[in-house]
Amino acid sequence: QTCLIHFIKRHNKMITPRFELSQDDEFLFVSIYAPFTNLENTEIFMDGRDFRFFSKPYYLRLHLPGEVEESEKAAGEYDADSTSFKVKCPKVKQGEHFEGLDMITKLLTPQGNTEVKDKIEELSGGQENNNNQDNLGDQDHHDVGEGDGELEEEEEELDWYFEQVVPESCPDLLTTDSTASYGYGFNSARTGVFKSLLDEYSQILDVIDPDSKTISERKLEQEEKETKDFSEDHYLCDLFEHSEIDSILNFKTSWENVELGEDSRTSRHPALAFNETEQQQMLQLPRKTFKLEERERVPVLCSLLDILYAERYDERMNLGEQCSESGWCIAKLSSTMSASANTKSLKRTVVSSIRRSLIYPLYRSWDLSIQVWKDVILLLKIGKVAVIKSLLKILKCFSETEGYHLFSQLYINDYLVWMQTVPDSHIDSLREALQVIIKGVSKSDVKLELDELEHAALLTIQEQQKDNTNIDALTSKMKDVGLDSDDDSSESDDSDDDDDEDGDTEGGQGEGTVGSLEKMDVPDKVFGS
């Protein structure tokens, strides 16, 4: 409860989920509709007439007409099909019928007094009142303190109530007329999700209030932000100091170590088998089917590539290991998730992923960006089992990253369900088209002026090298001049000794000095003659 209080004080906003109550003689059944919750951070409390549910960003407190208890019979589960929690609350008195379970507003309203009472009571009898005042005046502060323990015992335990509003409508999870222009999520089938959630979820998006912007408006805002965020210094640093990037490029991913037969989809390689954790993840997926129209398949496949690219980049950059930043990295590189983007062009998808990989992650290299697309091609070549495993890694990563489970519910869960029904021919066709696009993509396509930037950097380096060469040559020449001067000085000293022997000491010394200077071929103007 303390953590819940701090959370509410911090965000000052929560969502009251839609709920339904039913009963039999033994249990009260509570169904709570919470489509965008994180299952790992869910708390349920039941005691007497008090029932509480908290699963960020949802909070529900019910004031029941009868008493329940938390015993061994209590149970709860999450139904992925209906995206709802199903909770069984044992009744204290079996057979008791709870009245008014459909009175939603009453259930949300705290029981007891709702008006402030006057706590000051007038004592009967004036003399008794005066005596009490005299006695109180004679007490010192220490005496007053002695009664504090009794006062504290009379105080009731603080109970925290937070305003709950009956939800007028839930986030729109189905295709509507507006999804063609405003939609996002799998197949752009959802709208109005972010405006119904906590403000903190805006921090994981690159587009402000995506529900109020069309797909084209979001794309424009995304590209403007990317251009602003691009760091020329960071890019050039990785371009010329690339020892760590070389190690990343030489790393072999998990799928490169798989020796494929003639038909990888029918081979029995151990890497193609789902482990126990992956099987459990797939069992928790919603039971539904997707029937996409022909015009919908291309955008859905383009978004899939965008997501797979982000996952492949994270694996290569971290040398096959996920880290605490993996969730952020995957979501950030994917414009599908971080910018609620939707594109119908395969080349635009390729270019967008490369562009973001040169702006946001730790290592920003053109060669690395192209290599990651080759990793995606290998993933598609192995088949949809490899694709599903990659999506399951993202699902696990997002569940461990605060707030990012929202992307799983908007995209990853549905992609995992749909991917199991995609024909192999579609995967092959997608891989062949991607190979053609990769061969034709160039640095000018990302519109970051990389060619001009690299050319300017090379010119600067050449100028510096030229200056360094001139400095080295001048330094060498100065050293040579210094050696010649030492030789001339030695000859001058010998001449001085001869002159000292033949002539007057003072006169000979003066003539010797002048003579040595004349031998150095120093211009006459230096001496003023």
DRENBA-235682 format. One record per residue (C-alpha): y, x, z; residue in three letters. Coordinates in steps of 0.5 Angstrom, whole numbers, plus 500, padded with zeros to 3 digits. Layout:
% residues N
PT | yy | xx | zz | resn
PT | Y | X | Z | ALA
...
This chain:
% residues 529
PT | yy | xx | zz | resn
PT | 500 | 500 | 500 | GLN
PT | 505 | 506 | 501 | THR
PT | 504 | 509 | 494 | CYS
PT | 505 | 502 | 492 | LEU
PT | 512 | 501 | 495 | ILE
PT | 514 | 508 | 493 | HIS
PT | 512 | 506 | 486 | PHE
PT | 516 | 499 | 486 | ILE
PT | 522 | 503 | 489 | LYS
PT | 522 | 508 | 484 | ARG
PT | 521 | 503 | 478 | HIS
PT | 524 | 497 | 481 | ASN
PT | 520 | 493 | 476 | LYS
PT | 513 | 490 | 475 | MET
PT | 509 | 485 | 471 | ILE
PT | 506 | 479 | 474 | THR
PT | 500 | 478 | 470 | PRO
PT | 497 | 472 | 468 | ARG
PT | 491 | 469 | 472 | PHE
PT | 486 | 464 | 473 | GLU
PT | 482 | 461 | 479 | LEU
PT | 476 | 458 | 480 | SER
PT | 471 | 457 | 485 | GLN
PT | 464 | 455 | 487 | ASP
PT | 461 | 453 | 494 | ASP
PT | 460 | 461 | 496 | GLU
PT | 466 | 465 | 492 | PHE
PT | 473 | 464 | 489 | LEU
PT | 473 | 467 | 482 | PHE
PT | 480 | 471 | 480 | VAL
PT | 481 | 472 | 473 | SER
PT | 487 | 477 | 471 | ILE
PT | 489 | 478 | 464 | TYR
PT | 491 | 485 | 464 | ALA
PT | 491 | 488 | 457 | PRO
PT | 495 | 495 | 458 | PHE
PT | 492 | 497 | 465 | THR
PT | 489 | 504 | 467 | ASN
PT | 482 | 502 | 470 | LEU
PT | 482 | 509 | 474 | GLU
PT | 488 | 507 | 478 | ASN
PT | 486 | 500 | 480 | THR
PT | 487 | 497 | 487 | GLU
PT | 484 | 490 | 489 | ILE
PT | 485 | 488 | 497 | PHE
PT | 482 | 481 | 500 | MET
PT | 483 | 479 | 507 | ASP
PT | 484 | 472 | 510 | GLY
PT | 489 | 468 | 505 | ARG
PT | 492 | 474 | 502 | ASP
PT | 489 | 477 | 495 | PHE
PT | 493 | 483 | 492 | ARG
PT | 492 | 486 | 485 | PHE
PT | 495 | 493 | 483 | PHE
PT | 494 | 496 | 476 | SER
PT | 500 | 499 | 473 | LYS
PT | 504 | 496 | 471 | PRO
PT | 501 | 490 | 474 | TYR
PT | 502 | 487 | 481 | TYR
PT | 499 | 480 | 483 | LEU
PT | 499 | 478 | 490 | ARG
PT | 496 | 471 | 492 | LEU
PT | 497 | 467 | 498 | HIS
PT | 491 | 463 | 498 | LEU
PT | 489 | 456 | 501 | PRO
PT | 483 | 458 | 504 | GLY
PT | 480 | 465 | 507 | GLU
PT | 476 | 470 | 504 | VAL
PT | 473 | 476 | 506 | GLU
PT | 472 | 483 | 503 | GLU
PT | 464 | 484 | 504 | SER
PT | 458 | 487 | 500 | GLU
PT | 458 | 480 | 496 | LYS
PT | 465 | 482 | 493 | ALA
PT | 465 | 484 | 486 | ALA
PT | 469 | 486 | 480 | GLY
PT | 469 | 488 | 473 | GLU
PT | 473 | 489 | 467 | TYR
PT | 471 | 485 | 461 | ASP
PT | 474 | 489 | 455 | ALA
PT | 473 | 483 | 450 | ASP
PT | 478 | 479 | 454 | SER
PT | 482 | 485 | 457 | THR
PT | 481 | 481 | 464 | SER
PT | 479 | 483 | 471 | PHE
PT | 474 | 479 | 474 | LYS
PT | 474 | 479 | 481 | VAL
PT | 469 | 475 | 486 | LYS
PT | 472 | 474 | 493 | CYS
PT | 467 | 471 | 498 | PRO
PT | 469 | 465 | 502 | LYS
PT | 469 | 466 | 510 | VAL
PT | 467 | 459 | 510 | LYS
PT | 461 | 457 | 505 | GLN
PT | 462 | 450 | 502 | GLY
PT | 469 | 450 | 503 | GLU
PT | 473 | 447 | 498 | HIS
PT | 480 | 451 | 496 | PHE
PT | 485 | 446 | 494 | GLU
PT | 491 | 447 | 489 | GLY
PT | 488 | 453 | 485 | LEU
PT | 492 | 451 | 479 | ASP
PT | 499 | 451 | 483 | MET
PT | 501 | 457 | 480 | ILE
PT | 508 | 458 | 483 | THR
PT | 505 | 455 | 490 | LYS
PT | 500 | 461 | 490 | LEU
PT | 505 | 466 | 489 | LEU
PT | 510 | 464 | 494 | THR
PT | 509 | 467 | 501 | PRO
PT | 507 | 462 | 506 | GLN
PT | 511 | 461 | 513 | GLY
PT | 519 | 461 | 514 | ASN
PT | 523 | 462 | 508 | THR
PT | 530 | 462 | 512 | GLU
PT | 533 | 467 | 517 | VAL
PT | 533 | 464 | 524 | LYS
PT | 538 | 466 | 530 | ASP
PT | 534 | 471 | 535 | LYS
PT | 539 | 470 | 540 | ILE
PT | 537 | 465 | 545 | GLU
PT | 542 | 462 | 551 | GLU
PT | 539 | 463 | 558 | LEU
PT | 539 | 457 | 562 | SER
PT | 544 | 458 | 569 | GLY
PT | 550 | 462 | 569 | GLY
PT | 548 | 465 | 576 | GLN
PT | 542 | 468 | 573 | GLU
PT | 545 | 470 | 567 | ASN
PT | 550 | 474 | 571 | ASN
PT | 545 | 477 | 575 | ASN
PT | 541 | 479 | 569 | ASN
PT | 548 | 482 | 566 | GLN
PT | 549 | 486 | 573 | ASP
PT | 542 | 489 | 573 | ASN
PT | 542 | 491 | 566 | LEU
PT | 549 | 495 | 567 | GLY
PT | 546 | 499 | 573 | ASP
PT | 541 | 501 | 568 | GLN
PT | 542 | 508 | 565 | ASP
PT | 539 | 510 | 558 | HIS
PT | 533 | 513 | 561 | HIS
PT | 531 | 506 | 564 | ASP
PT | 532 | 503 | 558 | VAL
PT | 528 | 507 | 554 | GLY
PT | 522 | 506 | 559 | GLU
PT | 521 | 499 | 556 | GLY
PT | 521 | 501 | 548 | ASP
PT | 513 | 501 | 548 | GLY
PT | 513 | 494 | 550 | GLU
PT | 518 | 492 | 545 | LEU
PT | 514 | 496 | 540 | GLU
PT | 508 | 492 | 542 | GLU
PT | 511 | 486 | 541 | GLU
PT | 513 | 487 | 534 | GLU
PT | 509 | 485 | 528 | GLU
PT | 507 | 489 | 523 | GLU
PT | 511 | 490 | 517 | LEU
PT | 509 | 486 | 511 | ASP
PT | 512 | 487 | 504 | TRP
PT | 513 | 482 | 499 | TYR
PT | 516 | 483 | 492 | PHE
PT | 519 | 478 | 488 | GLU
PT | 514 | 475 | 483 | GLN
PT | 515 | 471 | 477 | VAL
PT | 511 | 467 | 473 | VAL
PT | 509 | 470 | 466 | PRO
PT | 512 | 465 | 461 | GLU
PT | 508 | 469 | 456 | SER
PT | 504 | 475 | 455 | CYS
PT | 505 | 481 | 450 | PRO
PT | 503 | 479 | 443 | ASP
PT | 496 | 482 | 441 | LEU
PT | 495 | 478 | 435 | LEU
PT | 498 | 479 | 428 | THR
PT | 504 | 474 | 427 | THR
PT | 509 | 473 | 421 | ASP
PT | 513 | 479 | 424 | SER
PT | 508 | 484 | 424 | THR
PT | 509 | 486 | 417 | ALA
PT | 516 | 488 | 418 | SER
PT | 515 | 490 | 426 | TYR
PT | 508 | 491 | 427 | GLY
PT | 505 | 497 | 430 | TYR
PT | 498 | 499 | 433 | GLY
PT | 491 | 498 | 429 | PHE
PT | 493 | 495 | 423 | ASN
PT | 500 | 494 | 425 | SER
PT | 497 | 488 | 428 | ALA
PT | 501 | 488 | 435 | ARG
PT | 509 | 486 | 437 | THR
PT | 513 | 485 | 443 | GLY
PT | 508 | 490 | 447 | VAL
PT | 513 | 495 | 449 | PHE
PT | 519 | 490 | 451 | LYS
PT | 514 | 487 | 456 | SER
PT | 512 | 493 | 460 | LEU
PT | 515 | 498 | 465 | LEU
PT | 521 | 502 | 462 | ASP
PT | 518 | 509 | 464 | GLU
PT | 513 | 507 | 457 | TYR
PT | 519 | 509 | 453 | SER
PT | 519 | 516 | 455 | GLN
PT | 512 | 517 | 451 | ILE
PT | 516 | 514 | 445 | LEU
PT | 520 | 518 | 440 | ASP
PT | 523 | 511 | 438 | VAL
PT | 528 | 507 | 442 | ILE
PT | 526 | 500 | 443 | ASP
PT | 521 | 500 | 437 | PRO
PT | 520 | 492 | 438 | ASP
PT | 527 | 491 | 436 | SER
PT | 527 | 496 | 429 | LYS
PT | 523 | 495 | 423 | THR
PT | 518 | 500 | 421 | ILE
PT | 523 | 503 | 416 | SER
PT | 528 | 503 | 421 | GLU
PT | 523 | 507 | 426 | ARG
PT | 521 | 512 | 421 | LYS
PT | 529 | 513 | 419 | LEU
PT | 530 | 514 | 427 | GLU
PT | 524 | 519 | 427 | GLN
PT | 526 | 523 | 422 | GLU
PT | 533 | 524 | 425 | GLU
PT | 530 | 526 | 431 | LYS
PT | 525 | 531 | 428 | GLU
PT | 531 | 534 | 424 | THR
PT | 535 | 535 | 431 | LYS
PT | 529 | 538 | 435 | ASP
PT | 527 | 543 | 430 | PHE
PT | 528 | 550 | 432 | SER
PT | 529 | 555 | 427 | GLU
PT | 529 | 561 | 432 | ASP
PT | 522 | 558 | 435 | HIS
PT | 519 | 558 | 428 | TYR
PT | 522 | 565 | 426 | LEU
PT | 519 | 568 | 432 | CYS
PT | 512 | 565 | 431 | ASP
PT | 513 | 567 | 423 | LEU
PT | 514 | 575 | 425 | PHE
PT | 510 | 575 | 432 | GLU
PT | 504 | 572 | 430 | HIS
PT | 498 | 576 | 434 | SER
PT | 497 | 570 | 438 | GLU
PT | 497 | 565 | 432 | ILE
PT | 492 | 570 | 428 | ASP
PT | 487 | 569 | 434 | SER
PT | 488 | 561 | 433 | ILE
PT | 487 | 562 | 426 | LEU
PT | 480 | 566 | 427 | ASN
PT | 477 | 561 | 432 | PHE
PT | 471 | 557 | 430 | LYS
PT | 472 | 550 | 432 | THR
PT | 465 | 546 | 434 | SER
PT | 464 | 543 | 428 | TRP
PT | 464 | 550 | 424 | GLU
PT | 458 | 552 | 428 | ASN
PT | 454 | 546 | 425 | VAL
PT | 450 | 548 | 420 | GLU
PT | 450 | 542 | 415 | LEU
PT | 444 | 541 | 411 | GLY
PT | 444 | 537 | 404 | GLU
PT | 446 | 531 | 407 | ASP
PT | 449 | 532 | 414 | SER
PT | 449 | 524 | 415 | ARG
PT | 441 | 524 | 415 | THR
PT | 440 | 531 | 419 | SER
PT | 438 | 531 | 426 | ARG
PT | 443 | 536 | 429 | HIS
PT | 444 | 536 | 436 | PRO
PT | 451 | 536 | 435 | ALA
PT | 451 | 529 | 432 | LEU
PT | 448 | 526 | 438 | ALA
PT | 452 | 522 | 443 | PHE
PT | 451 | 524 | 450 | ASN
PT | 451 | 520 | 456 | GLU
PT | 458 | 520 | 457 | THR
PT | 460 | 518 | 450 | GLU
PT | 455 | 512 | 450 | GLN
PT | 458 | 510 | 456 | GLN
PT | 465 | 510 | 453 | GLN
PT | 462 | 506 | 447 | MET
PT | 459 | 501 | 451 | LEU
PT | 466 | 499 | 455 | GLN
PT | 469 | 498 | 448 | LEU
PT | 471 | 491 | 446 | PRO
PT | 466 | 486 | 442 | ARG
PT | 470 | 484 | 436 | LYS
PT | 470 | 486 | 429 | THR
PT | 475 | 487 | 424 | PHE
PT | 475 | 485 | 417 | LYS
PT | 481 | 488 | 413 | LEU
PT | 484 | 486 | 406 | GLU
PT | 484 | 491 | 401 | GLU
PT | 492 | 492 | 402 | ARG
PT | 491 | 494 | 409 | GLU
PT | 485 | 499 | 408 | ARG
PT | 490 | 505 | 406 | VAL
PT | 495 | 504 | 412 | PRO
PT | 489 | 504 | 417 | VAL
PT | 486 | 510 | 414 | LEU
PT | 493 | 514 | 413 | CYS
PT | 494 | 513 | 421 | SER
PT | 487 | 515 | 422 | LEU
PT | 488 | 521 | 419 | LEU
PT | 495 | 522 | 423 | ASP
PT | 491 | 521 | 429 | ILE
PT | 485 | 526 | 427 | LEU
PT | 490 | 531 | 425 | TYR
PT | 493 | 531 | 432 | ALA
PT | 486 | 532 | 436 | GLU
PT | 484 | 537 | 431 | ARG
PT | 490 | 541 | 432 | TYR
PT | 490 | 541 | 440 | ASP
PT | 482 | 543 | 439 | GLU
PT | 484 | 549 | 435 | ARG
PT | 491 | 551 | 439 | MET
PT | 487 | 551 | 446 | ASN
PT | 481 | 554 | 443 | LEU
PT | 476 | 549 | 444 | GLY
PT | 478 | 547 | 451 | GLU
PT | 482 | 541 | 453 | GLN
PT | 488 | 542 | 458 | CYS
PT | 493 | 538 | 462 | SER
PT | 498 | 538 | 456 | GLU
PT | 493 | 535 | 451 | SER
PT | 494 | 528 | 452 | GLY
PT | 502 | 529 | 451 | TRP
PT | 500 | 534 | 445 | CYS
PT | 496 | 529 | 441 | ILE
PT | 500 | 523 | 442 | ALA
PT | 507 | 527 | 440 | LYS
PT | 504 | 530 | 434 | LEU
PT | 502 | 523 | 431 | SER
PT | 508 | 519 | 429 | SER
PT | 503 | 513 | 429 | THR
PT | 503 | 513 | 436 | MET
PT | 509 | 517 | 439 | SER
PT | 514 | 513 | 433 | ALA
PT | 510 | 507 | 432 | SER
PT | 510 | 509 | 425 | ALA
PT | 506 | 506 | 419 | ASN
PT | 505 | 509 | 412 | THR
PT | 502 | 507 | 406 | LYS
PT | 502 | 514 | 403 | SER
PT | 497 | 519 | 404 | LEU
PT | 502 | 525 | 402 | LYS
PT | 507 | 522 | 407 | ARG
PT | 502 | 522 | 412 | THR
PT | 500 | 530 | 411 | VAL
PT | 507 | 532 | 410 | VAL
PT | 509 | 528 | 417 | SER
PT | 503 | 531 | 421 | SER
PT | 505 | 538 | 418 | ILE
PT | 513 | 537 | 420 | ARG
PT | 511 | 535 | 427 | ARG
PT | 507 | 541 | 428 | SER
PT | 512 | 545 | 426 | LEU
PT | 517 | 542 | 431 | ILE
PT | 514 | 540 | 438 | TYR
PT | 507 | 544 | 440 | PRO
PT | 507 | 551 | 443 | LEU
PT | 505 | 555 | 436 | TYR
PT | 509 | 553 | 430 | ARG
PT | 506 | 556 | 424 | SER
PT | 505 | 554 | 417 | TRP
PT | 498 | 557 | 416 | ASP
PT | 496 | 554 | 422 | LEU
PT | 498 | 547 | 420 | SER
PT | 495 | 548 | 413 | ILE
PT | 488 | 550 | 417 | GLN
PT | 488 | 544 | 421 | VAL
PT | 488 | 539 | 415 | TRP
PT | 482 | 543 | 413 | LYS
PT | 479 | 542 | 420 | ASP
PT | 480 | 535 | 418 | VAL
PT | 477 | 535 | 412 | ILE
PT | 471 | 538 | 415 | LEU
PT | 470 | 533 | 420 | LEU
PT | 470 | 528 | 414 | LEU
PT | 465 | 532 | 411 | LYS
PT | 460 | 531 | 417 | ILE
PT | 461 | 524 | 417 | GLY
PT | 463 | 518 | 421 | LYS
PT | 459 | 520 | 427 | VAL
PT | 464 | 527 | 428 | ALA
PT | 470 | 522 | 427 | VAL
PT | 468 | 517 | 432 | ILE
PT | 466 | 523 | 437 | LYS
PT | 473 | 526 | 436 | SER
PT | 476 | 519 | 437 | LEU
PT | 472 | 519 | 444 | LEU
PT | 475 | 525 | 446 | LYS
PT | 482 | 522 | 445 | ILE
PT | 480 | 516 | 449 | LEU
PT | 478 | 521 | 455 | LYS
PT | 484 | 525 | 454 | CYS
PT | 489 | 519 | 455 | PHE
PT | 485 | 516 | 461 | SER
PT | 486 | 522 | 464 | GLU
PT | 494 | 523 | 462 | THR
PT | 499 | 518 | 466 | GLU
PT | 501 | 512 | 462 | GLY
PT | 498 | 514 | 455 | TYR
PT | 492 | 509 | 456 | HIS
PT | 497 | 505 | 453 | LEU
PT | 495 | 508 | 446 | PHE
PT | 488 | 508 | 447 | SER
PT | 489 | 500 | 448 | GLN
PT | 494 | 500 | 442 | LEU
PT | 490 | 504 | 437 | TYR
PT | 484 | 508 | 439 | ILE
PT | 479 | 503 | 442 | ASN
PT | 480 | 499 | 436 | ASP
PT | 479 | 505 | 431 | TYR
PT | 473 | 506 | 435 | LEU
PT | 470 | 499 | 434 | VAL
PT | 472 | 499 | 426 | TRP
PT | 470 | 506 | 425 | MET
PT | 463 | 504 | 426 | GLN
PT | 463 | 499 | 420 | THR
PT | 466 | 503 | 415 | VAL
PT | 462 | 505 | 409 | PRO
PT | 460 | 513 | 408 | ASP
PT | 463 | 512 | 401 | SER
PT | 470 | 510 | 404 | HIS
PT | 470 | 517 | 408 | ILE
PT | 468 | 521 | 402 | ASP
PT | 473 | 518 | 398 | SER
PT | 478 | 519 | 403 | LEU
PT | 476 | 527 | 404 | ARG
PT | 476 | 528 | 396 | GLU
PT | 483 | 525 | 396 | ALA
PT | 486 | 529 | 402 | LEU
PT | 483 | 536 | 399 | GLN
PT | 487 | 534 | 393 | VAL
PT | 494 | 533 | 397 | ILE
PT | 493 | 539 | 401 | ILE
PT | 492 | 544 | 395 | LYS
PT | 499 | 541 | 392 | GLY
PT | 503 | 541 | 399 | VAL
PT | 509 | 546 | 399 | SER
PT | 514 | 548 | 405 | LYS
PT | 519 | 544 | 401 | SER
PT | 516 | 538 | 402 | ASP
PT | 517 | 538 | 410 | VAL
PT | 525 | 538 | 409 | LYS
PT | 526 | 543 | 414 | LEU
PT | 529 | 548 | 409 | GLU
PT | 523 | 553 | 411 | LEU
PT | 524 | 557 | 404 | ASP
PT | 531 | 558 | 405 | GLU
PT | 530 | 560 | 413 | LEU
PT | 525 | 565 | 411 | GLU
PT | 529 | 568 | 405 | HIS
PT | 535 | 569 | 410 | ALA
PT | 531 | 572 | 415 | ALA
PT | 528 | 577 | 411 | LEU
PT | 534 | 579 | 408 | LEU
PT | 537 | 580 | 415 | THR
PT | 531 | 584 | 417 | ILE
PT | 532 | 589 | 410 | GLN
PT | 539 | 590 | 412 | GLU
PT | 537 | 592 | 419 | GLN
PT | 532 | 597 | 416 | GLN
PT | 537 | 600 | 411 | LYS
PT | 542 | 601 | 417 | ASP
PT | 536 | 604 | 421 | ASN
PT | 534 | 609 | 415 | THR
PT | 542 | 611 | 414 | ASN
PT | 542 | 612 | 422 | ILE
PT | 536 | 616 | 422 | ASP
PT | 538 | 620 | 416 | ALA
PT | 545 | 622 | 419 | LEU
PT | 541 | 623 | 425 | THR
PT | 537 | 628 | 422 | SER
PT | 543 | 631 | 418 | LYS
PT | 547 | 632 | 425 | MET
PT | 541 | 636 | 427 | LYS
PT | 541 | 641 | 421 | ASP
PT | 548 | 642 | 422 | VAL
PT | 547 | 644 | 429 | GLY
PT | 542 | 649 | 428 | LEU
PT | 546 | 652 | 423 | ASP
PT | 552 | 652 | 428 | SER
PT | 547 | 656 | 433 | ASP
PT | 545 | 661 | 427 | ASP
PT | 552 | 663 | 426 | ASP
PT | 554 | 663 | 433 | SER
PT | 549 | 669 | 434 | SER
PT | 552 | 673 | 428 | GLU
PT | 558 | 672 | 431 | SER
PT | 556 | 675 | 438 | ASP
PT | 553 | 681 | 434 | ASP
PT | 560 | 682 | 431 | SER
PT | 564 | 681 | 437 | ASP
PT | 559 | 687 | 440 | ASP
PT | 561 | 692 | 435 | ASP
PT | 568 | 690 | 435 | ASP
PT | 568 | 692 | 443 | ASP
PT | 565 | 698 | 442 | GLU
PT | 570 | 701 | 436 | ASP
PT | 577 | 698 | 438 | GLY
PT | 581 | 696 | 444 | ASP
PT | 578 | 691 | 449 | THR
PT | 583 | 685 | 448 | GLU
PT | 585 | 686 | 441 | GLY
PT | 578 | 687 | 439 | GLY
PT | 576 | 681 | 443 | GLN
PT | 581 | 677 | 439 | GLY
PT | 579 | 680 | 432 | GLU
PT | 572 | 678 | 434 | GLY
PT | 573 | 671 | 435 | THR
PT | 578 | 670 | 429 | VAL
PT | 572 | 673 | 425 | GLY
PT | 567 | 669 | 427 | SER
PT | 571 | 663 | 426 | LEU
PT | 572 | 665 | 419 | GLU
PT | 565 | 666 | 418 | LYS
PT | 563 | 659 | 419 | MET
PT | 568 | 657 | 413 | ASP
PT | 572 | 652 | 417 | VAL
PT | 578 | 650 | 413 | PRO
PT | 585 | 653 | 415 | ASP
PT | 588 | 647 | 417 | LYS
PT | 584 | 646 | 423 | VAL
PT | 588 | 652 | 426 | PHE
PT | 594 | 650 | 423 | GLY
PT | 595 | 656 | 419 | SER
